[in-house]
Amino acid sequence: MHENLFGGQGEVRVEDLLGDAALGAFTAVLRCELAPGGNVGRHVQEHFPELVIGISGEGIARVDDAALPLVAGSVVQLPLGSTLAIDNHSDVEPLRYMIVKTQP
């Protein structure tokens, strides 16, 4: 459990589905749950490109200057060096998403 991740607000549960073992080009597969009304603060993708995949709930992924919907089935691409912030728009339901990190 993380609190106020990257200067954001609220709780974020993060589970690394790969554990300590990388899988080919994938360096991490994270299952995340952002508390209702919470947000993950803006941060730079310094080490790995990422995909953010919406599982359930309604939110926004802010990539650089673009605000992209983060809902079930949406996929947001984060090239190396881009910035990311995530907002959960619901005051009732958590925002659930996956983060897949790959080799550059």
Secondary structure, DSSP 8 states (H G I E B T S, - for coil): -EESGGG-BSEEEEEESSTT--BTTEEEEEEEEE-TT-EEEEEE--S--EEEEEEESEEEEEETTEEEEEETT-EEEE-TT-EEEEEE--SSS-EEEEEEEE--
